[in-house]
Amino acid sequence: MADLRGKNADATVPDIATWGSGNVLETGEGTVKVDLDNKASLSVFNNQEEFYEQGTWSPVIEDDSENQASFNVNGAQFIKKGREVTVYADIRQIDVSALNAGDNFRISGLPFTPETDFNTSGTVLGREMDINSPVVLAFQNGLTIRSSGTVGGWTRLTYGDVDSGALMYIQATYVIN
């Protein structure tokens, strides 16, 4: 096998593909990303949209019974790179009066469904929430907020932990199929 490192990035492979900028091998069928410094890395995508996508999403705040809270969204965006999705949301003036007391507080409406439960990292900043050291976890049915400040494990944010008028700034990154 030929060593392609150091070759002209614009060189043409006759009747097969063309080398583009950034070590991208462009074919008539799709794009192949080749990392010439790490021979173990090879990703194949039918087009650039499969690799990178960004847009907006519509968060839904609900409880275990799928009762929904009302709120204002001051922005909710996502960035998808390959199988990794990062979501951001600025949620304000949360009215939890329609939620069941004691039920878990969940944010659904994710732009892509997480591959499995717990495959995430995320943070939340907020006001009018009774929770210590919050983290965001992605589940296939949405995001949950957990507190690490309890003895013996994580505690989910529930309806009773959020006062009406609360606001949240959420960021979470998770993997999809």
N, C-alpha and C positions, 0 to 999 in steps of 0.2 A: 504494500500500500504506500502511495506517495505521501510525503510530508508536505502539507500545504502551507505551513507557517512561513511567513515572510514573503509569500507570493503576492503578485499584483492583485489587489482587491477587485479590479475591474476586468480581470482575465475572463475569457469566455471558455466554457466547456462545450465543445461543439455538439449541437443537436440535443443537449441534455438540460443545461442550466446556465445561469449567468451569476457571477459573484457580484453582489451589491455592496453597499457600505455596511460597516458593522459586522462583517463576516456572515452576511445573510446570503444563502444560496437560493436564488429565485428561479423557480421552475414554472412551466405552464400549468401544472397541477396545483401548486401551492407554494408555500414558503418553508424552507428548512433552516432553522437557526443552528449554526455550528459554532461551538466554542472551541477554537483551535488551541487554546491554552489548557483546556481540560478535556481530554479525549473521552471522558465518561459522560459528557454532557451533550445531549442531542434532543432537540424538541422539534416536532413536526406539526404544522398548523396549515389548514387549507387556505387560510387568508389571514391578514393582519388583524381583522376584527375578532377572530377567535382568540388571539393572544392578548389584545388590549382593548378595553372598552370602558367608557366612563359615562355617567349619566346621573339622573335623579331617581329617587325611590320614594315611596309613600309609607312612612311608618304607621303602624296601628298599635295602640296601647290597649291591652286586654287582660282579663283575668283567666283563671282556669276554666270558667264556664263560657268563655268567649264574649263576655260583656265588654263593651268598649268604653274607654274614657274619652272625653273630648279634650282637645288641646290645639295649640297653634304650632305650625312648623315654620321656623325661620330659615330653613335650608336643610336638605337631606340629599347627600350625594353618595355615589359609589365609584370605586375604581376597581376594575377587574384586570388582572395580569395573569394570563394562563388560567390556572385553577385557583388562584388566590384572589379573594374579594375583600376589599376594605370598605366599610360603610361609615358614614358620618351623619349625625343628625343633631340639630339644634331645636329642641322641643321646649315649648314655653306654655305657661298658663294651663297646666294640667288640671283637669277637673275629674277627680276620681269617684264622684258620688254615685255613678252607675255601676261601679265594681263591687263585688262581694267582699265583705270584711274577712280577712284571713286568707283569701285566695292569693296565689302567686301573681306577681306583676310581670307581664311579658310584653315585649315589643316584637310584633310580627310585621309582615309585609316586606320582608327582605327581598332584594332584587334577584337573588339566586339562593337556592336551598342548600344549606350546609351538607357536606357529604355524610358526616356522622355527628352525634352529639359530643360536646365538649372539645371540639377541635378549633379552638379560638384563643385569641388574646384580645383584650380590650379594656377600655377605661371609661369611666363616667364621672363627670363633675356636675354638681347640682346644688340646688337650694331647696329647702323645705322637704328634705328627705332624712329619715332617721336611720342611717346606715353608716357603719365604720369601714374604712379601707375598701371601698367598692371595686369590684371587677365585673366585666361583662363576659358572659359565656354564650356561645352560639349553640343552639339546638336546632333540629330539623323543623321545629314549629316556631322558631323565633329566638330572640335574645332574652336572656334573663340577667338580672343584676344580683350579685351575691356579695355578702359581707364576709370579710376574713377576720373580723374582730371578735368572733365568738369562740368559746372554748369547744374543742372537739370537732371543728370542721367549719364548713361554709353554711351560711344562712341566706335563703332567698329573700329578696325584697318582696314585700307583700303590700296589698292595698293599704293596710294600716300604717305602713312606713312612709307613705307619701301624702303630704298635705295638699289640699287644693291650692292652686296657684304655683305649684312647684315648677322648676325648670331643670332641664338636663342637657348636657352636652355629651354625646355618646360617640365613641369610636370603637370599632371592632373589626378584626381581621380573621377570616375563616377560609377553609378549603372546600371546594365544590367538586362534584364528579367530573 
